[in-house]
Amino acid sequence: MKNMLGKLKFGILLLAFFCFGEIFEAEAQNQNWAQNQWEDYFNSRKEELDPIEGIWSVSSSFEISDKGLVETFNNQAYFLVAIYWTGLYFNTIPIVGSSSRSEIGLFSRIVFTKTAAEIIYIGQLEHFETRTTFKANAFLTNKVFLEMSFEMPKSIVEYFSRQIGNNFLGKINTKISFIKIQPR
């Protein structure tokens, strides 16, 4: 059983860096801005930005549970994204030249919308391969820390399991953490 959880953790890591990130990165090519271009963009609009807009360092962790066994996997890879207002929602896009492929790319797209509460946003996550869309609350703390936690939808867990040739039927609780780099 422990070996199966280990295989699942390894499979999630591989999928995160090699499979799903490609779609997310392809979207980044549409914007095609390096970090300094995003910095210039945000600095030129600093007074009118929503607190969620800016350059963020992103990391994630997973808690994998199956038949009473629980393991935690903290992804040590950090990468940069820009969150910016499109006119309809706040889009999240990887910054060209960021040092690693994003496992935010586990989800082919993440967008945020405001709520009535100033510190709460709704994150809509889309996973294109399974055609799964779901929402999770994202909490903004001190305008520099954004975090969203959720249980991975069953369709995505089953997809991971098939990709690594595993029969995993447990749960994957996920936390995505954003730390604001610029502007502060």
N, CA, C and O of each residue as an XYZ file, in Angstrom:
736
protein
N       0.823     -1.191      0.000
C       0.000      0.000      0.000
C       0.870      1.258      0.000
O       0.632      2.188     -0.770
N       1.875      1.275      0.869
C       2.764      2.433      0.945
C       3.480      2.639     -0.386
O       3.704      3.774     -0.807
N       3.842      1.522     -1.054
C       4.498      1.604     -2.356
C       3.556      2.232     -3.393
O       4.000      2.992     -4.254
N       2.254      1.914     -3.309
C       1.291      2.490     -4.245
C       1.193      4.001     -4.040
O       1.131      4.751     -5.014
N       1.179      4.459     -2.783
C       1.141      5.899     -2.533
C       2.408      6.563     -3.047
O       2.354      7.666     -3.591
N       3.550      5.899     -2.880
C       4.801      6.435     -3.403
C       4.759      6.560     -4.918
O       5.216      7.561     -5.470
N       4.217      5.555     -5.594
C       4.093      5.609     -7.056
C       3.168      6.749     -7.466
O       3.424      7.445     -8.448
N       2.089      6.934     -6.704
C       1.148      8.001     -7.025
C       1.816      9.359     -6.857
O       1.649     10.233     -7.709
N       2.570      9.555     -5.776
C       3.281     10.824     -5.581
C       4.246     11.081     -6.738
O       4.312     12.191     -7.266
N       4.989     10.051     -7.126
C       5.933     10.195     -8.231
C       5.175     10.501     -9.522
O       5.608     11.329    -10.323
N       4.056      9.836     -9.713
C       3.251     10.065    -10.917
C       2.713     11.480    -10.983
O       2.712     12.095    -12.049
N       2.255     12.004     -9.853
C       1.757     13.381     -9.822
C       2.873     14.347    -10.184
O       2.664     15.286    -10.951
N       4.050     14.118     -9.636
C       5.186     14.988     -9.949
C       5.500     14.953    -11.442
O       5.679     16.000    -12.063
N       5.568     13.753    -12.020
C       5.862     13.652    -13.455
C       4.797     14.336    -14.294
O       5.107     15.103    -15.205
N       3.554     14.054    -13.982
C       2.470     14.672    -14.744
C       2.494     16.184    -14.598
O       2.251     16.920    -15.555
N       2.789     16.631    -13.400
C       2.813     18.070    -13.143
C       3.830     18.769    -14.015
O       3.549     19.835    -14.562
N       4.989     18.193    -14.151
C       6.049     18.876    -14.868
C       6.081     18.584    -16.353
O       6.614     19.393    -17.113
N       5.538     17.475    -16.799
C       5.723     17.119    -18.202
C       4.446     17.066    -19.030
O       4.502     17.261    -20.244
N       3.327     16.814    -18.427
C       2.120     16.652    -19.235
C       1.268     17.905    -19.265
O       1.104     18.525    -20.316
N       0.728     18.277    -18.124
C      -0.266     19.337    -18.099
C       0.328     20.717    -18.267
O      -0.343     21.618    -18.772
N       1.542     20.901    -17.865
C       2.176     22.207    -17.963
C       2.242     22.714    -19.381
O       2.287     23.924    -19.605
N       2.248     21.797    -20.358
C       2.383     22.210    -21.752
C       1.231     23.084    -22.201
O       1.451     24.074    -22.898
N       0.016     22.747    -21.825
C      -1.134     23.559    -22.233
C      -1.061     24.924    -21.575
O      -1.273     25.946    -22.227
N      -0.759     24.941    -20.277
C      -0.662     26.199    -19.556
C       0.443     27.068    -20.145
O       0.275     28.279    -20.291
N       1.592     26.439    -20.490
C       2.691     27.192    -21.069
C       2.349     27.692    -22.464
O       2.797     28.767    -22.862
N       1.559     26.924    -23.211
C       1.166     27.374    -24.540
C       0.377     28.674    -24.442
O       0.526     29.559    -25.284
N      -0.457     28.790    -23.421
C      -1.198     30.034    -23.215
C      -0.246     31.178    -22.903
O      -0.471     32.314    -23.320
N       0.818     30.875    -22.169
C       1.793     31.915    -21.831
C       2.439     32.472    -23.090
O       2.776     33.655    -23.138
N       2.614     31.650    -24.095
C       3.228     32.133    -25.319
C       2.341     33.182    -25.997
O       2.838     34.044    -26.722
N       1.037     33.107    -25.760
C       0.140     34.121    -26.307
C       0.446     35.482    -25.704
O       0.371     36.495    -26.399
N       0.788     35.524    -24.420
C       1.150     36.777    -23.769
C       2.626     37.083    -24.012
O       2.999     38.218    -24.309
N       3.457     36.047    -23.879
C       4.871     36.095    -24.247
C       5.649     37.242    -23.604
O       6.454     37.890    -24.273
N       5.422     37.498    -22.331
C       6.142     38.549    -21.633
C       7.106     37.937    -20.625
O       6.776     36.980    -19.925
N       8.287     38.500    -20.568
C       9.259     38.115    -19.554
C       8.937     38.872    -18.259
O       8.080     39.756    -18.246
N       9.622     38.522    -17.186
C       9.338     39.120    -15.889
C       9.478     40.643    -15.908
O       8.631     41.340    -15.349
N      10.521     41.168    -16.534
C      10.701     42.623    -16.524
C       9.577     43.352    -17.252
O       9.235     44.475    -16.883
N       8.997     42.733    -18.281
C       7.868     43.357    -18.978
C       6.627     43.384    -18.080
O       5.886     44.367    -18.069
N       6.405     42.296    -17.326
C       5.284     42.283    -16.386
C       5.504     43.325    -15.292
O       4.567     44.020    -14.901
N       6.732     43.435    -14.800
C       7.032     44.438    -13.767
C       6.714     45.836    -14.277
O       6.094     46.627    -13.566
N       7.126     46.147    -15.485
C       6.826     47.461    -16.073
C       5.319     47.681    -16.174
O       4.816     48.758    -15.851
N       4.602     46.647    -16.628
C       3.143     46.730    -16.771
C       2.486     47.029    -15.420
O       1.668     47.944    -15.319
N       2.840     46.263    -14.385
C       2.213     46.453    -13.072
C       2.640     47.781    -12.434
O       1.813     48.448    -11.813
N       3.889     48.170    -12.571
C       4.353     49.447    -12.009
C       3.653     50.635    -12.660
O       3.375     51.631    -11.991
N       3.366     50.542    -13.952
C       2.696     51.649    -14.644
C       1.231     51.779    -14.224
O       0.619     52.823    -14.453
N       0.670     50.756    -13.625
C      -0.737     50.758    -13.216
C      -0.901     50.589    -11.704
O      -1.996     50.280    -11.235
N       0.157     50.786    -10.951
C       0.191     50.453     -9.525
C      -0.994     51.010     -8.729
O      -1.529     50.320     -7.861
N      -1.399     52.227     -9.008
C      -2.469     52.870     -8.236
C      -3.849     52.275     -8.521
O      -4.741     52.377     -7.679
N      -4.037     51.669     -9.667
C      -5.367     51.158    -10.041
C      -5.489     49.640     -9.937
O      -6.546     49.089    -10.243
N      -4.438     48.963     -9.516
C      -4.456     47.498     -9.463
C      -5.323     46.975     -8.326
O      -5.405     47.576     -7.256
N      -5.960     45.852     -8.580
C      -6.626     45.096     -7.535
C      -5.529     44.391     -6.727
O      -4.473     44.078     -7.277
N      -5.758     44.136     -5.436
C      -4.708     43.492     -4.631
C      -4.215     42.150     -5.178
O      -3.081     41.759     -4.899
N      -5.025     41.449     -5.936
C      -4.609     40.144     -6.460
C      -3.689     40.276     -7.681
O      -3.000     39.322     -8.042
N      -3.676     41.449     -8.313
C      -2.865     41.621     -9.514
C      -1.390     41.776     -9.169
O      -1.032     42.479     -8.225
N      -0.544     41.112     -9.944
C       0.895     41.230     -9.754
C       1.625     39.967    -10.150
O       1.073     39.079    -10.800
N       2.887     39.908     -9.739
C       3.734     38.747     -9.978
C       3.782     37.943     -8.687
O       4.044     38.482     -7.611
N       3.529     36.661     -8.809
C       3.440     35.782     -7.654
C       4.369     34.585     -7.814
O       4.542     34.065     -8.917
N       4.962     34.157     -6.711
C       5.707     32.906     -6.646
C       4.712     31.842     -6.175
O       3.989     32.052     -5.201
N       4.679     30.717     -6.860
C       3.652     29.707     -6.590
C       4.296     28.381     -6.204
O       5.294     27.964     -6.794
N       3.714     27.729     -5.211
C       4.115     26.378     -4.822
C       2.857     25.595     -4.465
O       1.765     26.156     -4.385
N       3.024     24.302     -4.255
C       1.845     23.499     -3.923
C       2.231     22.330     -3.030
O       3.398     21.956     -2.918
N       1.217     21.772     -2.406
C       1.408     20.558     -1.621
C       0.184     19.671     -1.806
O      -0.919     20.142     -2.086
N       0.414     18.379     -1.643
C      -0.645     17.391     -1.802
C      -0.666     16.493     -0.577
O       0.385     16.097     -0.071
N      -1.854     16.176     -0.103
C      -2.017     15.164      0.931
C      -2.768     14.014      0.276
O      -3.920     14.155     -0.134
N      -2.099     12.887      0.187
C      -2.652     11.734     -0.512
C      -3.087     10.723      0.539
O      -2.288     10.313      1.381
N      -4.349     10.322      0.493
C      -4.838      9.353      1.472
C      -5.548      8.210      0.762
O      -6.303      8.406     -0.190
N      -5.277      7.006      1.262
C      -5.891      5.811      0.681
C      -5.927      4.724      1.749
O      -4.889      4.339      2.287
N      -7.109      4.238      2.048
C      -7.306      3.125      2.978
C      -6.562      3.325      4.293
O      -5.877      2.424      4.778
N      -6.706      4.516      4.860
C      -6.126      4.794      6.161
C      -4.692      5.308      6.132
O      -4.214      5.824      7.142
N      -3.997      5.186      5.016
C      -2.635      5.709      4.914
C      -2.684      7.130      4.378
O      -3.440      7.430      3.454
N      -1.871      8.003      4.963
C      -1.818      9.391      4.528
C      -0.355      9.785      4.334
O       0.479      9.552      5.209
N      -0.056     10.378      3.197
C       1.283     10.899      2.940
C       1.150     12.313      2.416
O       0.207     12.632      1.692
N       2.097     13.157      2.785
C       2.105     14.538      2.310
C       3.280     14.729      1.372
O       4.389     14.266      1.639
N       3.029     15.404      0.290
C       4.049     15.685     -0.711
C       4.086     17.190     -0.921
O       3.123     17.776     -1.415
N       5.204     17.818     -0.544
C       5.380     19.253     -0.758
C       6.254     19.449     -1.984
O       7.401     19.004     -2.017
N       5.720     20.100     -2.967
C       6.490     20.359     -4.169
C       7.425     21.530     -3.896
O       6.969     22.640     -3.621
N       8.710     21.291     -3.969
C       9.699     22.323     -3.674
C       9.967     23.242     -4.862
O      10.692     24.228     -4.731
N       9.394     22.930     -6.006
C       9.599     23.769     -7.191
C       8.698     24.995     -7.115
O       7.482     24.880     -6.965
N       9.301     26.149     -7.218
C       8.560     27.396     -7.243
C       8.646     27.964     -8.644
O       9.650     27.777     -9.332
N       7.629     28.639     -9.063
C       7.630     29.268    -10.370
C       6.862     30.569    -10.267
O       6.146     30.797     -9.291
N       7.003     31.408    -11.252
C       6.371     32.722    -11.235
C       5.195     32.772    -12.183
O       5.238     32.227    -13.286
N       4.133     33.440    -11.731
C       2.986     33.707    -12.582
C       2.621     35.180    -12.471
O       2.940     35.846    -11.486
N       1.957     35.661    -13.486
C       1.351     36.992    -13.437
C      -0.144     36.789    -13.298
O      -0.731     35.950    -13.981
N      -0.758     37.555    -12.416
C      -2.220     37.573    -12.305
C      -2.644     38.977    -12.708
O      -2.211     39.964    -12.111
N      -3.488     39.058    -13.718
C      -3.885     40.364    -14.253
C      -5.358     40.357    -14.640
O      -5.932     39.307    -14.929
N      -5.958     41.538    -14.641
C      -7.363     41.737    -14.967
C      -7.552     41.725    -16.477
O      -6.868     42.449    -17.200
N      -8.481     40.900    -16.950
C      -8.761     40.816    -18.391
C      -9.941     41.677    -18.802
O     -10.190     41.875    -19.991
N     -10.666     42.187    -17.821
C     -11.905     42.893    -18.090
C     -13.107     42.068    -17.656
O     -14.191     42.606    -17.432
N     -12.906     40.740    -17.536
C     -13.959     39.828    -17.083
C     -13.557     39.063    -15.824
O     -14.401     38.756    -14.981
N     -12.279     38.761    -15.702
C     -11.763     37.963    -14.596
C     -10.267     38.224    -14.470
O      -9.667     38.893    -15.312
N      -9.669     37.683    -13.396
C      -8.227     37.783    -13.198
C      -7.599     36.505    -13.738
O      -7.843     35.418    -13.214
N      -6.801     36.636    -14.773
C      -6.166     35.484    -15.397
C      -4.831     35.181    -14.723
O      -4.141     36.092    -14.266
N      -4.477     33.923    -14.664
C      -3.197     33.477    -14.125
C      -2.399     32.893    -15.276
O      -2.851     31.972    -15.956
N      -1.207     33.437    -15.487
C      -0.407     32.996    -16.628
C       1.055     32.878    -16.200
O       1.568     33.767    -15.520
N       1.736     31.790    -16.589
C       3.147     31.667    -16.210
C       3.990     32.727    -16.903
O       3.705     33.120    -18.034
N       5.014     33.178    -16.226
C       5.900     34.193    -16.790
C       6.954     33.514    -17.642
O       7.621     32.582    -17.193
N       7.102     33.978    -18.865
C       8.078     33.423    -19.785
C       9.458     33.543    -19.153
O       9.828     34.604    -18.650
N      10.211     32.457    -19.182
C      11.540     32.463    -18.597
C      11.560     32.051    -17.142
O      12.632     31.961    -16.543
N      10.381     31.794    -16.548
C      10.327     31.308    -15.178
C      11.081     29.979    -15.123
O      11.045     29.205    -16.080
N      11.755     29.717    -14.022
C      12.739     28.643    -13.987
C      12.196     27.231    -14.063
O      12.958     26.324    -14.399
N      10.928     26.987    -13.770
C      10.444     25.612    -13.846
C       9.094     25.553    -14.523
O       8.372     26.545    -14.614
N       8.774     24.357    -14.997
C       7.454     24.134    -15.557
C       6.473     24.110    -14.404
O       6.788     23.590    -13.334
N       5.314     24.654    -14.601
C       4.390     24.812    -13.485
C       3.538     23.595    -13.263
O       3.016     23.012    -14.213
N       3.390     23.203    -12.005
C       2.393     22.199    -11.762
C       1.068     22.853    -11.472
O       0.078     22.168    -11.214
N       1.033     24.176    -11.510
C      -0.268     24.814    -11.583
C      -0.888     24.322    -12.879
O      -2.108     24.321    -13.044
N      -0.015     23.901    -13.804
C      -0.437     23.311    -15.062
C      -1.151     21.988    -14.896
O      -1.681     21.456    -15.871
N      -1.186     21.419    -13.652
C      -2.087     20.297    -13.414
C      -3.475     20.721    -13.849
O      -4.294     19.916    -14.292
N      -3.704     22.007    -13.708
C      -4.946     22.584    -14.153
C      -4.596     23.427    -15.360
O      -3.748     24.316    -15.286
N      -5.238     23.148    -16.451
C      -4.884     23.800    -17.694
C      -5.157     25.296    -17.647
O      -4.633     26.055    -18.461
N      -5.976     25.714    -16.693
C      -6.297     27.133    -16.589
C      -6.792     27.433    -15.175
O      -7.556     26.658    -14.600
N      -6.354     28.558    -14.625
C      -6.882     29.034    -13.348
C      -7.210     30.511    -13.512
O      -6.362     31.306    -13.918
N      -8.447     30.868    -13.193
C      -8.854     32.269    -13.210
C      -9.519     32.585    -11.871
O     -10.037     31.699    -11.191
N      -9.494     33.862    -11.512
C     -10.088     34.299    -10.245
C     -11.147     35.351    -10.510
O     -11.032     36.145    -11.443
N     -12.184     35.350     -9.676
C     -13.183     36.421     -9.676
C     -13.317     36.935     -8.248
O     -13.052     36.221     -7.281
N     -13.735     38.196     -8.142
C     -13.910     38.818     -6.821
C     -15.203     38.341     -6.183
O     -16.141     37.915     -6.856
N     -15.217     38.427     -4.868
C     -16.448     38.191     -4.114
C     -16.761     39.477     -3.356
O     -16.020     40.455     -3.453
N     -17.847     39.476     -2.610
C     -18.207     40.652     -1.821
C     -17.194     40.897     -0.706
O     -17.004     42.035     -0.276
N     -16.545     39.834     -0.239
C     -15.522     39.975      0.801
C     -14.201     40.347      0.128
O     -13.778     39.688     -0.821
N     -13.566     41.380      0.612
C     -12.356     41.915     -0.019
C     -11.201     40.920     -0.068
O     -10.365     40.993     -0.968
N     -11.144     39.998      0.879
C     -10.005     39.080      0.947
C     -10.293     37.701      0.345
O      -9.426     36.827      0.366
N     -11.480     37.503     -0.181
C     -11.833     36.198     -0.740
C     -12.085     36.330     -2.240
O     -12.834     37.197     -2.691
N     -11.444     35.454     -2.988
C     -11.663     35.345     -4.425
C     -12.139     33.933     -4.706
O     -11.904     33.021     -3.912
N     -12.797     33.756     -5.819
C     -13.181     32.414     -6.239
C     -12.234     32.011     -7.364
O     -12.161     32.663     -8.405
N     -11.515     30.924     -7.126
C     -10.630     30.389     -8.153
C     -11.374     29.341     -8.956
O     -11.906     28.383     -8.394
N     -11.412     29.515    -10.249
C     -12.006     28.503    -11.122
C     -10.870     27.761    -11.799
O     -10.055     28.357    -12.504
N     -10.822     26.467    -11.583
C      -9.756     25.637    -12.120
C     -10.330     24.744    -13.208
O     -11.397     24.151    -13.044
N      -9.622     24.657    -14.303
C     -10.053     23.812    -15.414
C      -8.954     22.810    -15.734
O      -7.777     23.163    -15.803
N      -9.345     21.578    -15.924
C      -8.417     20.531    -16.331
C      -8.923     20.031    -17.682
O      -9.927     19.323    -17.759
N      -8.218     20.407    -18.738
C      -8.701     20.163    -20.089
C      -8.808     18.684    -20.444
O      -9.765     18.284    -21.107
N      -7.846     17.859    -20.017
C      -7.859     16.451    -20.406
C      -9.110     15.726    -19.925
O      -9.626     14.855    -20.626
N      -9.601     16.071    -18.743
C     -10.798     15.411    -18.214
C     -12.055     16.258    -18.410
O     -13.157     15.841    -18.056
N     -11.874     17.445    -18.975
C     -12.981     18.399    -19.150
C     -13.668     18.697    -17.806
O     -14.890     18.818    -17.720
N     -12.838     18.809    -16.772
C     -13.332     19.076    -15.424
C     -13.102     20.538    -15.085
O     -11.999     21.059    -15.249
N     -14.148     21.192    -14.614
C     -14.054     22.559    -14.117
C     -14.645     22.566    -12.715
O     -15.721     22.013    -12.486
N     -13.946     23.187    -11.783
C     -14.481     23.298    -10.433
C     -13.963     24.584     -9.812
O     -13.061     25.230    -10.346
N     -14.543     24.943     -8.685
C     -14.190     26.200     -8.021
C     -13.724     25.945     -6.599
O     -14.132     24.982     -5.950
N     -12.854     26.838     -6.133
C     -12.377     26.788     -4.748
C     -12.158     28.218     -4.277
O     -11.748     29.078     -5.056
N     -12.431     28.469     -3.012
C     -12.161     29.795     -2.460
C     -10.657     30.013     -2.348
O      -9.908     29.103     -1.994
N     -10.235     31.224     -2.652
C      -8.839     31.636     -2.490
C      -8.839     32.786     -1.494
O      -9.577     33.757     -1.655
N      -8.014     32.674     -0.473
C      -7.982     33.664      0.598
C      -6.714     34.496      0.496
O      -5.607     33.961      0.433
N      -6.891     35.816      0.480
C      -5.786     36.762      0.396
C      -5.496     37.295      1.803
O      -6.391     37.810      2.474
N      -4.244     37.169      2.241
C      -3.833     37.631      3.567
C      -2.786     38.723      3.409
O      -1.784     38.536      2.719
N      -3.018     39.862      4.048
C      -2.083     40.998      4.036
C      -1.671     41.428      2.623
O      -0.599     42.002      2.431
N      -2.511     41.152      1.658
C      -2.289     41.517      0.256
C      -1.036     40.903     -0.357
O      -0.628     41.303     -1.447
N      -0.415     39.937      0.325
C       0.809     39.328     -0.214
C       0.802     37.803     -0.190
O       1.735     37.181     -0.697
N      -0.226     37.189      0.386
C      -0.287     35.735      0.454
C      -1.673     35.283      0.012
O      -2.678     35.706      0.584
N      -1.730     34.439     -0.991
C      -2.980     33.928     -1.537
C      -2.922     32.411     -1.472
O      -1.944     31.803     -1.908
N      -3.962     31.803     -0.931
C      -3.940     30.347     -0.779
C      -5.301     29.759     -1.100
O      -6.342     30.293     -0.716
N      -5.264     28.653     -1.808
C      -6.494     27.916     -2.077
C      -6.262     26.440     -1.782
O      -5.230     25.878     -2.146
N      -7.236     25.817     -1.116
C      -7.169     24.401     -0.767
C      -8.441     23.725     -1.248
O      -9.527     24.302     -1.195
N      -8.290     22.496     -1.717
C      -9.443     21.770     -2.239
C      -9.120     20.292     -2.346
O      -7.956     19.894     -2.382
N     -10.173     19.484     -2.397
C     -10.002     18.062     -2.696
C     -10.044     17.913     -4.207
O     -10.952     18.416     -4.869
N      -9.055     17.221     -4.742
C      -8.985     17.003     -6.177
C     -10.240     16.251     -6.629
O     -10.592     15.236     -6.029
N     -10.922     16.730     -7.677
C     -12.110     16.021     -8.163
C     -11.783     14.582     -8.578
O     -10.693     14.288     -9.069
N     -12.742     13.719     -8.368
C     -12.573     12.293     -8.645
C     -12.127     12.036    -10.087
O     -11.300     11.155    -10.326
N     -12.659     12.787    -11.038
C     -12.287     12.569    -12.444
C     -10.798     12.814    -12.679
O     -10.184     12.132    -13.499
N     -10.216     13.773    -11.976
C      -8.787     14.072    -12.131
C      -7.953     13.018    -11.413
O      -6.918     12.598    -11.931
N      -8.385     12.579    -10.222
C      -7.678     11.514     -9.501
C      -7.654     10.252    -10.357
O      -6.617      9.598    -10.464
N      -8.772      9.908    -10.959
C      -8.822      8.717    -11.825
C      -7.914      8.883    -13.035
O      -7.272      7.927    -13.470
N      -7.861     10.080    -13.571
C      -6.977     10.347    -14.709
C      -5.515     10.129    -14.316
O      -4.772      9.471    -15.043
N      -5.092     10.685    -13.156
C      -3.724     10.473    -12.675
C      -3.434      8.985    -12.529
O      -2.392      8.488    -12.958
N      -4.384      8.291    -11.913
C      -4.205      6.864    -11.661
C      -3.984      6.098    -12.969
O      -3.102      5.242    -13.043
N      -4.762      6.394    -13.975
C      -4.602      5.726    -15.282
C      -3.256      6.078    -15.917
O      -2.614      5.220    -16.522
N      -2.827      7.328    -15.784
C      -1.582      7.770    -16.402
C      -0.366      7.037    -15.847
O       0.611      6.826    -16.566
N      -0.418      6.651    -14.581
C       0.735      5.971    -13.987
C       0.501      4.471    -13.843
O       1.294      3.779    -13.205
N      -0.586      3.963    -14.433
C      -0.862      2.534    -14.387
C      -1.148      2.040    -12.988
O      -0.652      0.992    -12.576
N      -1.950      2.795    -12.259
C      -2.219      2.519    -10.862
C      -3.728      2.407    -10.679
O      -4.498      2.926    -11.488
N      -4.145      1.736     -9.625
C      -5.567      1.604     -9.329
C      -5.915      2.390     -8.076
O      -6.648      1.899     -7.217
N      -5.399      3.600     -7.967
C      -5.602      4.444     -6.792
C      -7.032      4.963     -6.758
O      -7.514      5.525     -7.741
N      -7.707      4.779     -5.636
C      -9.085      5.234     -5.487
C      -9.253      6.176     -4.298
O     -10.379      6.479     -3.904
N      -8.163      6.633     -3.735
C      -8.212      7.490     -2.549
C      -8.489      8.940     -2.876
O      -9.063      9.266     -3.915
N      -8.069      9.803     -1.967
C      -8.293     11.243     -2.102
C      -6.967     11.973     -2.214
O      -5.949     11.536     -1.678
N      -6.999     13.094     -2.922
C      -5.839     13.980     -2.983
C      -6.312     15.375     -2.600
O      -7.042     16.026     -3.348
N      -5.888     15.819     -1.430
C      -6.167     17.188     -1.001
C      -5.005     18.055     -1.462
O      -3.841     17.706     -1.263
N      -5.322     19.165     -2.068
C      -4.317     20.010     -2.701
C      -4.362     21.406     -2.115
O      -5.433     21.940     -1.828
N      -3.176     21.998     -1.939
C      -3.078     23.392     -1.516
C      -2.130     24.095     -2.478
O      -0.999     23.652     -2.679
N      -2.590     25.179     -3.067
C      -1.762     26.005     -3.933
C      -1.538     27.324     -3.203
O      -2.489     28.005     -2.820
N      -0.261     27.676     -3.016
C       0.105     28.883     -2.275
C       0.810     29.871     -3.202
O       1.708     29.503     -3.959
N       0.391     31.118     -3.128
C       0.957     32.192     -3.919
C       1.564     33.226     -2.962
O       0.907     33.636     -2.005
N       2.797     33.646     -3.206
C       3.415     34.726     -2.437
C       3.718     35.865     -3.407
O       4.398     35.672     -4.414
N       3.202     37.060     -3.087
C       3.352     38.192     -3.996
C       4.781     38.698     -4.020
O       5.380     38.973     -2.980
N       5.310     38.814     -5.214
C       6.669     39.301     -5.428
C       6.653     40.792     -5.785
O       7.466     41.575     -5.295
N       5.714     41.157     -6.643
C       5.690     42.536     -7.140
C       4.319     42.854     -7.727
O       3.730     41.940     -8.305
N       3.760     44.039     -7.638
C       4.194     45.140     -6.767
C       3.710     44.915     -5.348
O       2.710     44.234     -5.122
N       4.411     45.477     -4.417
C       4.019     45.363     -2.998
C       3.549     46.701     -2.499
O       3.173     46.828     -1.333
